[in-house]
Amino acid sequence: MYKELIKKYAKNITTEQVKEYALKEGVNVKDEEANLFINILNTRLDEMLNGNALNVLNEYKDKISESSYNKLLELYDKYKKFID
């Protein structure tokens, strides 16, 4: 059930929404990082939802800031119960 809700939400997420959420979480995300995140969601969401999220995140580790990467890992740990 959660996977389908995540998929529906992810299809419509905007750069501004990514940046606003990041700020709420204490990370300042640049447009390039937000766009990369959206691209990952659009192209690899099924893979991420089917247990391969950490591998996907690790592939992009060098393309985002250390603070953004660390926050993504923290959020993954917090929310993985909804996708595992």
Number of C-alpha atoms within 10 A of each C-alpha: 7 12 15 11 9 14 15 11 10 14 12 10 13 13 17 13 12 18 19 15 13 18 12 9 11 12 17 16 21 16 13 12 18 19 17 16 17 20 12 15 17 15 11 14 20 14 13 18 18 11 13 14 18 13 12 15 18 12 9 13 14 10 12 18 15 11 13 18 18 14 16 15 16 11 12 16 11 10 11 12 9 12 16 12
